[in-house]
Amino acid sequence: MMNPSTETNEREAPGAQVCERCGATFRCGALAGDASCWCASLPALPLDRLRPGIRCLCPACLTTEAGRGTTSS
C-alpha cells in the first residue's frame, strides 16, 4: 500500500499528471519545464484517435494507444 503522504508529494511535484485512462501518476516534462517530454519519443496519434477534453495518458497507456491499429490483418 502506498503511503498517502508519498502519493500527495508525487501529485504535487512539478509536471505531475494523473492518467485519464488508468489513474496512474506520472511526470509530464512539458509541464515541468523540461526541453521535451517522454511522450515526444512516441509516434503521434492520428487525429481520429484524439479525444476532445482528454488530457495526458501515462507512459504505459500512451504506448498501448500508440500501438493500437498499427498492424494490418
PDB file of N, CA, C, O and CB in Angstrom:
ATOM      1  N   MET A   1       0.844  -1.184   0.000  1.00  0.00           N
ATOM      2  CA  MET A   1       0.000   0.000   0.000  1.00  0.00           C
ATOM      3  C   MET A   1       0.884   1.240   0.000  1.00  0.00           C
ATOM      4  O   MET A   1       1.891   1.290   0.706  1.00  0.00           O
ATOM      5  CB  MET A   1      -0.957   0.002   1.220  1.00  0.00           C
ATOM      6  N   MET A   2       0.508   2.234  -0.788  1.00  0.00           N
ATOM      7  CA  MET A   2       1.297   3.457  -0.896  1.00  0.00           C
ATOM      8  C   MET A   2       1.020   4.375   0.283  1.00  0.00           C
ATOM      9  O   MET A   2      -0.125   4.514   0.715  1.00  0.00           O
ATOM     10  CB  MET A   2       0.996   4.180  -2.213  1.00  0.00           C
ATOM     11  N   ASN A   3       2.051   4.989   0.793  1.00  0.00           N
ATOM     12  CA  ASN A   3       1.935   5.954   1.864  1.00  0.00           C
ATOM     13  C   ASN A   3       1.187   7.180   1.334  1.00  0.00           C
ATOM     14  O   ASN A   3       1.600   7.736   0.316  1.00  0.00           O
ATOM     15  CB  ASN A   3       3.337   6.342   2.421  1.00  0.00           C
ATOM     16  N   PRO A   4       0.096   7.630   1.985  1.00  0.00           N
ATOM     17  CA  PRO A   4      -0.663   8.781   1.483  1.00  0.00           C
ATOM     18  C   PRO A   4       0.185  10.030   1.301  1.00  0.00           C
ATOM     19  O   PRO A   4      -0.050  10.785   0.358  1.00  0.00           O
ATOM     20  CB  PRO A   4      -1.796   9.088   2.418  1.00  0.00           C
ATOM     21  N   SER A   5       1.155  10.274   2.164  1.00  0.00           N
ATOM     22  CA  SER A   5       1.981  11.472   2.006  1.00  0.00           C
ATOM     23  C   SER A   5       2.882  11.342   0.788  1.00  0.00           C
ATOM     24  O   SER A   5       3.181  12.348   0.145  1.00  0.00           O
ATOM     25  CB  SER A   5       2.825  11.719   3.265  1.00  0.00           C
ATOM     26  N   THR A   6       3.327  10.130   0.450  1.00  0.00           N
ATOM     27  CA  THR A   6       4.131   9.919  -0.740  1.00  0.00           C
ATOM     28  C   THR A   6       3.292  10.173  -1.986  1.00  0.00           C
ATOM     29  O   THR A   6       3.754  10.815  -2.930  1.00  0.00           O
ATOM     30  CB  THR A   6       4.712   8.495  -0.757  1.00  0.00           C
ATOM     31  N   GLU A   7       2.052   9.669  -1.991  1.00  0.00           N
ATOM     32  CA  GLU A   7       1.178   9.881  -3.132  1.00  0.00           C
ATOM     33  C   GLU A   7       0.891  11.364  -3.311  1.00  0.00           C
ATOM     34  O   GLU A   7       0.901  11.853  -4.441  1.00  0.00           O
ATOM     35  CB  GLU A   7      -0.128   9.101  -2.964  1.00  0.00           C
ATOM     36  N   THR A   8       0.636  12.093  -2.232  1.00  0.00           N
ATOM     37  CA  THR A   8       0.390  13.523  -2.302  1.00  0.00           C
ATOM     38  C   THR A   8       1.597  14.237  -2.876  1.00  0.00           C
ATOM     39  O   THR A   8       1.442  15.103  -3.737  1.00  0.00           O
ATOM     40  CB  THR A   8       0.046  14.081  -0.924  1.00  0.00           C
ATOM     41  N   ASN A   9       2.810  13.892  -2.418  1.00  0.00           N
ATOM     42  CA  ASN A   9       4.023  14.528  -2.926  1.00  0.00           C
ATOM     43  C   ASN A   9       4.195  14.281  -4.415  1.00  0.00           C
ATOM     44  O   ASN A   9       4.580  15.195  -5.144  1.00  0.00           O
ATOM     45  CB  ASN A   9       5.244  14.019  -2.172  1.00  0.00           C
ATOM     46  N   GLU A  10       3.917  13.065  -4.889  1.00  0.00           N
ATOM     47  CA  GLU A  10       4.045  12.754  -6.310  1.00  0.00           C
ATOM     48  C   GLU A  10       3.065  13.582  -7.125  1.00  0.00           C
ATOM     49  O   GLU A  10       3.411  14.053  -8.209  1.00  0.00           O
ATOM     50  CB  GLU A  10       3.814  11.258  -6.561  1.00  0.00           C
ATOM     51  N   ARG A  11       1.863  13.766  -6.631  1.00  0.00           N
ATOM     52  CA  ARG A  11       0.854  14.521  -7.369  1.00  0.00           C
ATOM     53  C   ARG A  11       1.122  16.018  -7.342  1.00  0.00           C
ATOM     54  O   ARG A  11       0.607  16.748  -8.189  1.00  0.00           O
ATOM     55  CB  ARG A  11      -0.519  14.239  -6.805  1.00  0.00           C
ATOM     56  N   GLU A  12       1.914  16.489  -6.391  1.00  0.00           N
ATOM     57  CA  GLU A  12       2.228  17.912  -6.295  1.00  0.00           C
ATOM     58  C   GLU A  12       3.564  18.258  -6.934  1.00  0.00           C
ATOM     59  O   GLU A  12       3.901  19.438  -7.022  1.00  0.00           O
ATOM     60  CB  GLU A  12       2.235  18.341  -4.851  1.00  0.00           C
ATOM     61  N   ALA A  13       4.333  17.279  -7.383  1.00  0.00           N
ATOM     62  CA  ALA A  13       5.636  17.521  -7.992  1.00  0.00           C
ATOM     63  C   ALA A  13       5.462  18.281  -9.305  1.00  0.00           C
ATOM     64  O   ALA A  13       4.424  18.158  -9.956  1.00  0.00           O
ATOM     65  CB  ALA A  13       6.386  16.187  -8.229  1.00  0.00           C
ATOM     66  N   PRO A  14       6.476  19.073  -9.705  1.00  0.00           N
ATOM     67  CA  PRO A  14       6.374  19.795 -10.975  1.00  0.00           C
ATOM     68  C   PRO A  14       6.092  18.836 -12.134  1.00  0.00           C
ATOM     69  O   PRO A  14       6.791  17.837 -12.307  1.00  0.00           O
ATOM     70  CB  PRO A  14       7.665  20.585 -11.244  1.00  0.00           C
ATOM     71  N   GLY A  15       5.076  19.145 -12.916  1.00  0.00           N
ATOM     72  CA  GLY A  15       4.728  18.329 -14.057  1.00  0.00           C
ATOM     73  C   GLY A  15       3.904  17.104 -13.723  1.00  0.00           C
ATOM     74  O   GLY A  15       3.648  16.280 -14.601  1.00  0.00           O
ATOM     75  N   ALA A  16       3.481  16.962 -12.474  1.00  0.00           N
ATOM     76  CA  ALA A  16       2.707  15.774 -12.087  1.00  0.00           C
ATOM     77  C   ALA A  16       1.358  15.768 -12.794  1.00  0.00           C
ATOM     78  O   ALA A  16       0.656  16.778 -12.830  1.00  0.00           O
ATOM     79  CB  ALA A  16       2.505  15.726 -10.555  1.00  0.00           C
ATOM     80  N   GLN A  17       1.010  14.622 -13.351  1.00  0.00           N
ATOM     81  CA  GLN A  17      -0.250  14.430 -14.045  1.00  0.00           C
ATOM     82  C   GLN A  17      -0.871  13.120 -13.581  1.00  0.00           C
ATOM     83  O   GLN A  17      -0.176  12.246 -13.063  1.00  0.00           O
ATOM     84  CB  GLN A  17      -0.048  14.436 -15.582  1.00  0.00           C
ATOM     85  N   VAL A  18      -2.161  12.987 -13.762  1.00  0.00           N
ATOM     86  CA  VAL A  18      -2.863  11.746 -13.468  1.00  0.00           C
ATOM     87  C   VAL A  18      -3.409  11.243 -14.792  1.00  0.00           C
ATOM     88  O   VAL A  18      -4.094  11.974 -15.506  1.00  0.00           O
ATOM     89  CB  VAL A  18      -4.011  11.950 -12.396  1.00  0.00           C
ATOM     90  N   CYS A  19      -3.109  10.008 -15.115  1.00  0.00           N
ATOM     91  CA  CYS A  19      -3.535   9.406 -16.376  1.00  0.00           C
ATOM     92  C   CYS A  19      -5.052   9.371 -16.466  1.00  0.00           C
ATOM     93  O   CYS A  19      -5.729   8.919 -15.542  1.00  0.00           O
ATOM     94  CB  CYS A  19      -2.961   7.990 -16.521  1.00  0.00           C
ATOM     95  N   GLU A  20      -5.583   9.853 -17.590  1.00  0.00           N
ATOM     96  CA  GLU A  20      -7.022   9.852 -17.824  1.00  0.00           C
ATOM     97  C   GLU A  20      -7.588   8.436 -17.919  1.00  0.00           C
ATOM     98  O   GLU A  20      -8.762   8.214 -17.626  1.00  0.00           O
ATOM     99  CB  GLU A  20      -7.340  10.619 -19.093  1.00  0.00           C
ATOM    100  N   ARG A  21      -6.752   7.479 -18.328  1.00  0.00           N
ATOM    101  CA  ARG A  21      -7.246   6.116 -18.534  1.00  0.00           C
ATOM    102  C   ARG A  21      -7.154   5.273 -17.272  1.00  0.00           C
ATOM    103  O   ARG A  21      -8.150   4.677 -16.863  1.00  0.00           O
ATOM    104  CB  ARG A  21      -6.473   5.446 -19.650  1.00  0.00           C
ATOM    105  N   CYS A  22      -5.969   5.206 -16.638  1.00  0.00           N
ATOM    106  CA  CYS A  22      -5.790   4.263 -15.525  1.00  0.00           C
ATOM    107  C   CYS A  22      -5.635   4.924 -14.158  1.00  0.00           C
ATOM    108  O   CYS A  22      -5.679   4.235 -13.139  1.00  0.00           O
ATOM    109  CB  CYS A  22      -4.592   3.412 -15.787  1.00  0.00           C
ATOM    110  N   GLY A  23      -5.455   6.239 -14.113  1.00  0.00           N
ATOM    111  CA  GLY A  23      -5.327   6.945 -12.845  1.00  0.00           C
ATOM    112  C   GLY A  23      -3.923   6.980 -12.262  1.00  0.00           C
ATOM    113  O   GLY A  23      -3.723   7.494 -11.162  1.00  0.00           O
ATOM    114  N   ALA A  24      -2.944   6.437 -12.990  1.00  0.00           N
ATOM    115  CA  ALA A  24      -1.561   6.445 -12.507  1.00  0.00           C
ATOM    116  C   ALA A  24      -1.008   7.869 -12.512  1.00  0.00           C
ATOM    117  O   ALA A  24      -1.348   8.672 -13.381  1.00  0.00           O
ATOM    118  CB  ALA A  24      -0.674   5.518 -13.375  1.00  0.00           C
ATOM    119  N   THR A  25      -0.164   8.169 -11.546  1.00  0.00           N
ATOM    120  CA  THR A  25       0.514   9.453 -11.502  1.00  0.00           C
ATOM    121  C   THR A  25       1.813   9.328 -12.287  1.00  0.00           C
ATOM    122  O   THR A  25       2.548   8.353 -12.128  1.00  0.00           O
ATOM    123  CB  THR A  25       0.781   9.906 -10.031  1.00  0.00           C
ATOM    124  N   PHE A  26       2.094  10.315 -13.135  1.00  0.00           N
ATOM    125  CA  PHE A  26       3.316  10.319 -13.924  1.00  0.00           C
ATOM    126  C   PHE A  26       3.778  11.757 -14.108  1.00  0.00           C
ATOM    127  O   PHE A  26       3.058  12.693 -13.762  1.00  0.00           O
ATOM    128  CB  PHE A  26       3.099   9.626 -15.296  1.00  0.00           C
ATOM    129  N   ARG A  27       4.974  11.933 -14.649  1.00  0.00           N
ATOM    130  CA  ARG A  27       5.576  13.249 -14.811  1.00  0.00           C
ATOM    131  C   ARG A  27       5.506  13.694 -16.265  1.00  0.00           C
ATOM    132  O   ARG A  27       5.920  12.961 -17.163  1.00  0.00           O
ATOM    133  CB  ARG A  27       7.030  13.239 -14.327  1.00  0.00           C
ATOM    134  N   CYS A  28       4.984  14.885 -16.496  1.00  0.00           N
ATOM    135  CA  CYS A  28       4.939  15.487 -17.820  1.00  0.00           C
ATOM    136  C   CYS A  28       6.104  16.468 -17.917  1.00  0.00           C
ATOM    137  O   CYS A  28       6.130  17.487 -17.227  1.00  0.00           O
ATOM    138  CB  CYS A  28       3.561  16.200 -18.087  1.00  0.00           C
ATOM    139  N   GLY A  29       7.052  16.153 -18.769  1.00  0.00           N
ATOM    140  CA  GLY A  29       8.229  17.006 -18.933  1.00  0.00           C
ATOM    141  C   GLY A  29       7.886  18.388 -19.458  1.00  0.00           C
ATOM    142  O   GLY A  29       8.519  19.371 -19.074  1.00  0.00           O
ATOM    143  N   ALA A  30       6.881  18.477 -20.340  1.00  0.00           N
ATOM    144  CA  ALA A  30       6.483  19.771 -20.889  1.00  0.00           C
ATOM    145  C   ALA A  30       5.961  20.689 -19.788  1.00  0.00           C
ATOM    146  O   ALA A  30       6.318  21.866 -19.745  1.00  0.00           O
ATOM    147  CB  ALA A  30       5.415  19.587 -21.977  1.00  0.00           C
ATOM    148  N   LEU A  31       5.120  20.164 -18.900  1.00  0.00           N
ATOM    149  CA  LEU A  31       4.591  20.969 -17.801  1.00  0.00           C
ATOM    150  C   LEU A  31       5.642  21.267 -16.742  1.00  0.00           C
ATOM    151  O   LEU A  31       5.567  22.283 -16.050  1.00  0.00           O
ATOM    152  CB  LEU A  31       3.415  20.264 -17.164  1.00  0.00           C
ATOM    153  N   ALA A  32       6.626  20.374 -16.618  1.00  0.00           N
ATOM    154  CA  ALA A  32       7.681  20.561 -15.622  1.00  0.00           C
ATOM    155  C   ALA A  32       8.738  21.558 -16.102  1.00  0.00           C
ATOM    156  O   ALA A  32       9.596  21.975 -15.323  1.00  0.00           O
ATOM    157  CB  ALA A  32       8.339  19.221 -15.294  1.00  0.00           C
ATOM    158  N   GLY A  33       8.681  21.940 -17.381  1.00  0.00           N
ATOM    159  CA  GLY A  33       9.635  22.907 -17.916  1.00  0.00           C
ATOM    160  C   GLY A  33      10.848  22.274 -18.571  1.00  0.00           C
ATOM    161  O   GLY A  33      11.820  22.970 -18.867  1.00  0.00           O
ATOM    162  N   ASP A  34      10.810  20.953 -18.807  1.00  0.00           N
ATOM    163  CA  ASP A  34      11.914  20.288 -19.499  1.00  0.00           C
ATOM    164  C   ASP A  34      11.932  20.720 -20.964  1.00  0.00           C
ATOM    165  O   ASP A  34      10.956  21.275 -21.468  1.00  0.00           O
ATOM    166  CB  ASP A  34      11.789  18.741 -19.385  1.00  0.00           C
ATOM    167  N   ALA A  35      13.045  20.462 -21.638  1.00  0.00           N
ATOM    168  CA  ALA A  35      13.151  20.780 -23.062  1.00  0.00           C
ATOM    169  C   ALA A  35      12.150  19.971 -23.877  1.00  0.00           C
ATOM    170  O   ALA A  35      11.626  20.457 -24.879  1.00  0.00           O
ATOM    171  CB  ALA A  35      14.576  20.516 -23.566  1.00  0.00           C
ATOM    172  N   SER A  36      11.882  18.741 -23.453  1.00  0.00           N
ATOM    173  CA  SER A  36      10.876  17.912 -24.109  1.00  0.00           C
ATOM    174  C   SER A  36      10.329  16.917 -23.099  1.00  0.00           C
ATOM    175  O   SER A  36      10.859  16.768 -21.998  1.00  0.00           O
ATOM    176  CB  SER A  36      11.470  17.178 -25.348  1.00  0.00           C
ATOM    177  N   CYS A  37       9.273  16.249 -23.491  1.00  0.00           N
ATOM    178  CA  CYS A  37       8.646  15.263 -22.622  1.00  0.00           C
ATOM    179  C   CYS A  37       8.903  13.869 -23.175  1.00  0.00           C
ATOM    180  O   CYS A  37       9.207  13.720 -24.359  1.00  0.00           O
ATOM    181  CB  CYS A  37       7.127  15.529 -22.486  1.00  0.00           C
ATOM    182  N   TRP A  38       8.787  12.860 -22.345  1.00  0.00           N
ATOM    183  CA  TRP A  38       8.969  11.474 -22.758  1.00  0.00           C
ATOM    184  C   TRP A  38       8.034  11.122 -23.906  1.00  0.00           C
ATOM    185  O   TRP A  38       8.380  10.290 -24.745  1.00  0.00           O
ATOM    186  CB  TRP A  38       8.734  10.530 -21.580  1.00  0.00           C
ATOM    187  N   CYS A  39       6.860  11.738 -23.960  1.00  0.00           N
ATOM    188  CA  CYS A  39       5.887  11.385 -24.991  1.00  0.00           C
ATOM    189  C   CYS A  39       6.324  11.808 -26.389  1.00  0.00           C
ATOM    190  O   CYS A  39       5.825  11.282 -27.383  1.00  0.00           O
ATOM    191  CB  CYS A  39       4.556  12.010 -24.671  1.00  0.00           C
ATOM    192  N   ALA A  40       7.255  12.758 -26.469  1.00  0.00           N
ATOM    193  CA  ALA A  40       7.741  13.210 -27.776  1.00  0.00           C
ATOM    194  C   ALA A  40       8.499  12.117 -28.512  1.00  0.00           C
ATOM    195  O   ALA A  40       8.683  12.206 -29.726  1.00  0.00           O
ATOM    196  CB  ALA A  40       8.633  14.428 -27.612  1.00  0.00           C
ATOM    197  N   SER A  41       8.946  11.084 -27.796  1.00  0.00           N
ATOM    198  CA  SER A  41       9.677   9.991 -28.430  1.00  0.00           C
ATOM    199  C   SER A  41       8.744   8.943 -29.036  1.00  0.00           C
ATOM    200  O   SER A  41       9.203   8.032 -29.725  1.00  0.00           O
ATOM    201  CB  SER A  41      10.598   9.335 -27.423  1.00  0.00           C
ATOM    202  N   LEU A  42       7.438   9.066 -28.784  1.00  0.00           N
ATOM    203  CA  LEU A  42       6.459   8.128 -29.339  1.00  0.00           C
ATOM    204  C   LEU A  42       5.872   8.698 -30.621  1.00  0.00           C
ATOM    205  O   LEU A  42       5.858   9.915 -30.807  1.00  0.00           O
ATOM    206  CB  LEU A  42       5.335   7.828 -28.314  1.00  0.00           C
ATOM    207  N   PRO A  43       5.386   7.829 -31.510  1.00  0.00           N
ATOM    208  CA  PRO A  43       4.720   8.342 -32.711  1.00  0.00           C
ATOM    209  C   PRO A  43       3.473   9.135 -32.321  1.00  0.00           C
ATOM    210  O   PRO A  43       2.800   8.809 -31.344  1.00  0.00           O
ATOM    211  CB  PRO A  43       4.345   7.182 -33.669  1.00  0.00           C
ATOM    212  N   ALA A  44       3.179  10.164 -33.085  1.00  0.00           N
ATOM    213  CA  ALA A  44       1.972  10.955 -32.826  1.00  0.00           C
ATOM    214  C   ALA A  44       0.741  10.111 -33.109  1.00  0.00           C
ATOM    215  O   ALA A  44       0.730   9.310 -34.045  1.00  0.00           O
ATOM    216  CB  ALA A  44       1.956  12.245 -33.688  1.00  0.00           C
ATOM    217  N   LEU A  45      -0.291  10.290 -32.303  1.00  0.00           N
ATOM    218  CA  LEU A  45      -1.548   9.579 -32.549  1.00  0.00           C
ATOM    219  C   LEU A  45      -2.267  10.227 -33.729  1.00  0.00           C
ATOM    220  O   LEU A  45      -2.215  11.447 -33.887  1.00  0.00           O
ATOM    221  CB  LEU A  45      -2.455   9.587 -31.277  1.00  0.00           C
ATOM    222  N   PRO A  46      -2.932   9.434 -34.554  1.00  0.00           N
ATOM    223  CA  PRO A  46      -3.726  10.007 -35.641  1.00  0.00           C
ATOM    224  C   PRO A  46      -4.830  10.901 -35.068  1.00  0.00           C
ATOM    225  O   PRO A  46      -5.336  10.650 -33.974  1.00  0.00           O
ATOM    226  CB  PRO A  46      -4.339   8.883 -36.523  1.00  0.00           C
ATOM    227  N   LEU A  47      -5.193  11.938 -35.809  1.00  0.00           N
ATOM    228  CA  LEU A  47      -6.211  12.875 -35.337  1.00  0.00           C
ATOM    229  C   LEU A  47      -7.522  12.193 -34.977  1.00  0.00           C
ATOM    230  O   LEU A  47      -8.206  12.617 -34.046  1.00  0.00           O
ATOM    231  CB  LEU A  47      -6.465  13.925 -36.385  1.00  0.00           C
ATOM    232  N   ASP A  48      -7.878  11.142 -35.704  1.00  0.00           N
ATOM    233  CA  ASP A  48      -9.148  10.470 -35.417  1.00  0.00           C
ATOM    234  C   ASP A  48      -9.123   9.694 -34.102  1.00  0.00           C
ATOM    235  O   ASP A  48     -10.169   9.238 -33.640  1.00  0.00           O
ATOM    236  CB  ASP A  48      -9.498   9.531 -36.549  1.00  0.00           C
ATOM    237  N   ARG A  49      -7.947   9.535 -33.492  1.00  0.00           N
ATOM    238  CA  ARG A  49      -7.845   8.828 -32.208  1.00  0.00           C
ATOM    239  C   ARG A  49      -7.728   9.791 -31.034  1.00  0.00           C
ATOM    240  O   ARG A  49      -7.748   9.358 -29.882  1.00  0.00           O
ATOM    241  CB  ARG A  49      -6.644   7.887 -32.220  1.00  0.00           C
ATOM    242  N   LEU A  50      -7.606  11.090 -31.301  1.00  0.00           N
ATOM    243  CA  LEU A  50      -7.557  12.077 -30.225  1.00  0.00           C
ATOM    244  C   LEU A  50      -8.978  12.386 -29.787  1.00  0.00           C
ATOM    245  O   LEU A  50      -9.885  12.479 -30.614  1.00  0.00           O
ATOM    246  CB  LEU A  50      -6.819  13.374 -30.676  1.00  0.00           C
ATOM    247  N   ARG A  51      -9.165  12.543 -28.500  1.00  0.00           N
ATOM    248  CA  ARG A  51     -10.494  12.803 -27.951  1.00  0.00           C
ATOM    249  C   ARG A  51     -10.513  14.190 -27.304  1.00  0.00           C
ATOM    250  O   ARG A  51      -9.689  14.465 -26.432  1.00  0.00           O
ATOM    251  CB  ARG A  51     -10.893  11.707 -26.918  1.00  0.00           C
ATOM    252  N   PRO A  52     -11.433  15.068 -27.710  1.00  0.00           N
ATOM    253  CA  PRO A  52     -11.531  16.386 -27.083  1.00  0.00           C
ATOM    254  C   PRO A  52     -11.742  16.261 -25.582  1.00  0.00           C
ATOM    255  O   PRO A  52     -12.525  15.429 -25.124  1.00  0.00           O
ATOM    256  CB  PRO A  52     -12.672  17.193 -27.709  1.00  0.00           C
ATOM    257  N   GLY A  53     -11.051  17.077 -24.831  1.00  0.00           N
ATOM    258  CA  GLY A  53     -11.214  17.102 -23.381  1.00  0.00           C
ATOM    259  C   GLY A  53     -10.395  16.072 -22.627  1.00  0.00           C
ATOM    260  O   GLY A  53     -10.333  16.127 -21.399  1.00  0.00           O
ATOM    261  N   ILE A  54      -9.764  15.135 -23.322  1.00  0.00           N
ATOM    262  CA  ILE A  54      -8.944  14.123 -22.657  1.00  0.00           C
ATOM    263  C   ILE A  54      -7.538  14.669 -22.510  1.00  0.00           C
ATOM    264  O   ILE A  54      -6.938  15.148 -23.472  1.00  0.00           O
ATOM    265  CB  ILE A  54      -8.939  12.778 -23.449  1.00  0.00           C
ATOM    266  N   ARG A  55      -7.028  14.592 -21.308  1.00  0.00           N
ATOM    267  CA  ARG A  55      -5.675  15.072 -21.052  1.00  0.00           C
ATOM    268  C   ARG A  55      -4.680  13.953 -21.287  1.00  0.00           C
ATOM    269  O   ARG A  55      -4.995  12.960 -21.942  1.00  0.00           O
ATOM    270  CB  ARG A  55      -5.547  15.615 -19.620  1.00  0.00           C
ATOM    271  N   CYS A  56      -3.490  14.111 -20.758  1.00  0.00           N
ATOM    272  CA  CYS A  56      -2.386  13.174 -20.993  1.00  0.00           C
ATOM    273  C   CYS A  56      -2.667  11.764 -20.477  1.00  0.00           C
ATOM    274  O   CYS A  56      -3.433  11.557 -19.536  1.00  0.00           O
ATOM    275  CB  CYS A  56      -1.132  13.698 -20.344  1.00  0.00           C
ATOM    276  N   LEU A  57      -2.016  10.810 -21.133  1.00  0.00           N
ATOM    277  CA  LEU A  57      -2.015   9.427 -20.683  1.00  0.00           C
ATOM    278  C   LEU A  57      -0.631   9.116 -20.130  1.00  0.00           C
ATOM    279  O   LEU A  57       0.355   9.736 -20.530  1.00  0.00           O
ATOM    280  CB  LEU A  57      -2.399   8.448 -21.843  1.00  0.00           C
ATOM    281  N   CYS A  58      -0.556   8.156 -19.210  1.00  0.00           N
ATOM    282  CA  CYS A  58       0.729   7.739 -18.645  1.00  0.00           C
ATOM    283  C   CYS A  58       1.542   7.007 -19.720  1.00  0.00           C
ATOM    284  O   CYS A  58       0.992   6.644 -20.760  1.00  0.00           O
ATOM    285  CB  CYS A  58       0.517   6.824 -17.393  1.00  0.00           C
ATOM    286  N   PRO A  59       2.835   6.787 -19.489  1.00  0.00           N
ATOM    287  CA  PRO A  59       3.655   6.097 -20.480  1.00  0.00           C
ATOM    288  C   PRO A  59       3.078   4.747 -20.922  1.00  0.00           C
ATOM    289  O   PRO A  59       3.083   4.437 -22.113  1.00  0.00           O
ATOM    290  CB  PRO A  59       5.036   5.890 -19.926  1.00  0.00           C
ATOM    291  N   ALA A  60       2.586   3.952 -19.987  1.00  0.00           N
ATOM    292  CA  ALA A  60       2.056   2.633 -20.349  1.00  0.00           C
ATOM    293  C   ALA A  60       0.814   2.757 -21.223  1.00  0.00           C
ATOM    294  O   ALA A  60       0.713   2.074 -22.242  1.00  0.00           O
ATOM    295  CB  ALA A  60       1.730   1.824 -19.090  1.00  0.00           C
ATOM    296  N   CYS A  61      -0.123   3.604 -20.850  1.00  0.00           N
ATOM    297  CA  CYS A  61      -1.360   3.744 -21.618  1.00  0.00           C
ATOM    298  C   CYS A  61      -1.117   4.400 -22.970  1.00  0.00           C
ATOM    299  O   CYS A  61      -1.722   3.992 -23.961  1.00  0.00           O
ATOM    300  CB  CYS A  61      -2.377   4.553 -20.831  1.00  0.00           C
ATOM    301  N   LEU A  62      -0.248   5.405 -23.038  1.00  0.00           N
ATOM    302  CA  LEU A  62       0.027   6.054 -24.318  1.00  0.00           C
ATOM    303  C   LEU A  62       0.768   5.106 -25.252  1.00  0.00           C
ATOM    304  O   LEU A  62       0.507   5.098 -26.455  1.00  0.00           O
ATOM    305  CB  LEU A  62       0.843   7.337 -24.108  1.00  0.00           C
ATOM    306  N   THR A  63       1.683   4.311 -24.719  1.00  0.00           N
ATOM    307  CA  THR A  63       2.390   3.317 -25.540  1.00  0.00           C
ATOM    308  C   THR A  63       1.398   2.310 -26.109  1.00  0.00           C
ATOM    309  O   THR A  63       1.481   1.946 -27.282  1.00  0.00           O
ATOM    310  CB  THR A  63       3.481   2.589 -24.710  1.00  0.00           C
ATOM    311  N   THR A  64       0.461   1.859 -25.279  1.00  0.00           N
ATOM    312  CA  THR A  64      -0.573   0.933 -25.739  1.00  0.00           C
ATOM    313  C   THR A  64      -1.423   1.586 -26.818  1.00  0.00           C
ATOM    314  O   THR A  64      -1.681   0.974 -27.855  1.00  0.00           O
ATOM    315  CB  THR A  64      -1.458   0.476 -24.563  1.00  0.00           C
ATOM    316  N   GLU A  65      -1.861   2.814 -26.590  1.00  0.00           N
ATOM    317  CA  GLU A  65      -2.705   3.515 -27.553  1.00  0.00           C
ATOM    318  C   GLU A  65      -1.953   3.769 -28.859  1.00  0.00           C
ATOM    319  O   GLU A  65      -2.536   3.651 -29.936  1.00  0.00           O
ATOM    320  CB  GLU A  65      -3.201   4.842 -26.961  1.00  0.00           C
ATOM    321  N   ALA A  66      -0.686   4.111 -28.780  1.00  0.00           N
ATOM    322  CA  ALA A  66       0.109   4.361 -29.987  1.00  0.00           C
ATOM    323  C   ALA A  66       0.288   3.085 -30.795  1.00  0.00           C
ATOM    324  O   ALA A  66       0.411   3.143 -32.018  1.00  0.00           O
ATOM    325  CB  ALA A  66       1.479   4.943 -29.618  1.00  0.00           C
ATOM    326  N   GLY A  67       0.304   1.930 -30.129  1.00  0.00           N
ATOM    327  CA  GLY A  67       0.470   0.653 -30.810  1.00  0.00           C
ATOM    328  C   GLY A  67      -0.802   0.097 -31.402  1.00  0.00           C
ATOM    329  O   GLY A  67      -0.755  -0.801 -32.242  1.00  0.00           O
ATOM    330  N   ARG A  68      -1.948   0.620 -30.976  1.00  0.00           N
ATOM    331  CA  ARG A  68      -3.229   0.124 -31.491  1.00  0.00           C
ATOM    332  C   ARG A  68      -3.415   0.511 -32.947  1.00  0.00           C
ATOM    333  O   ARG A  68      -3.178   1.657 -33.329  1.00  0.00           O
ATOM    334  CB  ARG A  68      -4.392   0.664 -30.653  1.00  0.00           C
ATOM    335  N   GLY A  69      -3.834  -0.433 -33.743  1.00  0.00           N
ATOM    336  CA  GLY A  69      -4.171  -0.150 -35.129  1.00  0.00           C
ATOM    337  C   GLY A  69      -2.986   0.050 -36.053  1.00  0.00           C
ATOM    338  O   GLY A  69      -3.162   0.454 -37.203  1.00  0.00           O
ATOM    339  N   THR A  70      -1.767  -0.228 -35.568  1.00  0.00           N
ATOM    340  CA  THR A  70      -0.600  -0.037 -36.429  1.00  0.00           C
ATOM    341  C   THR A  70      -0.259  -1.279 -37.218  1.00  0.00           C
ATOM    342  O   THR A  70       0.575  -1.233 -38.123  1.00  0.00           O
ATOM    343  CB  THR A  70       0.589   0.377 -35.608  1.00  0.00           C
ATOM    344  N   THR A  71      -0.899  -2.396 -36.884  1.00  0.00           N
ATOM    345  CA  THR A  71      -0.623  -3.628 -37.630  1.00  0.00           C
ATOM    346  C   THR A  71      -1.819  -3.935 -38.508  1.00  0.00           C
ATOM    347  O   THR A  71      -2.962  -3.723 -38.103  1.00  0.00           O
ATOM    348  CB  THR A  71      -0.317  -4.823 -36.670  1.00  0.00           C
ATOM    349  N   SER A  72      -1.570  -4.424 -39.683  1.00  0.00           N
ATOM    350  CA  SER A  72      -2.693  -4.778 -40.569  1.00  0.00           C
ATOM    351  C   SER A  72      -2.945  -6.265 -40.471  1.00  0.00           C
ATOM    352  O   SER A  72      -2.024  -7.053 -40.258  1.00  0.00           O
ATOM    353  CB  SER A  72      -2.407  -4.369 -42.046  1.00  0.00           C
ATOM    354  N   SER A  73      -4.231  -6.650 -40.633  1.00  0.00           N
ATOM    355  CA  SER A  73      -4.555  -8.068 -40.556  1.00  0.00           C
ATOM    356  C   SER A  73      -5.058  -8.588 -41.869  1.00  0.00           C
ATOM    357  O   SER A  73      -5.379  -9.771 -41.982  1.00  0.00           O
ATOM    358  CB  SER A  73      -5.576  -8.321 -39.484  1.00  0.00           C
TER     359      SER A  73
END
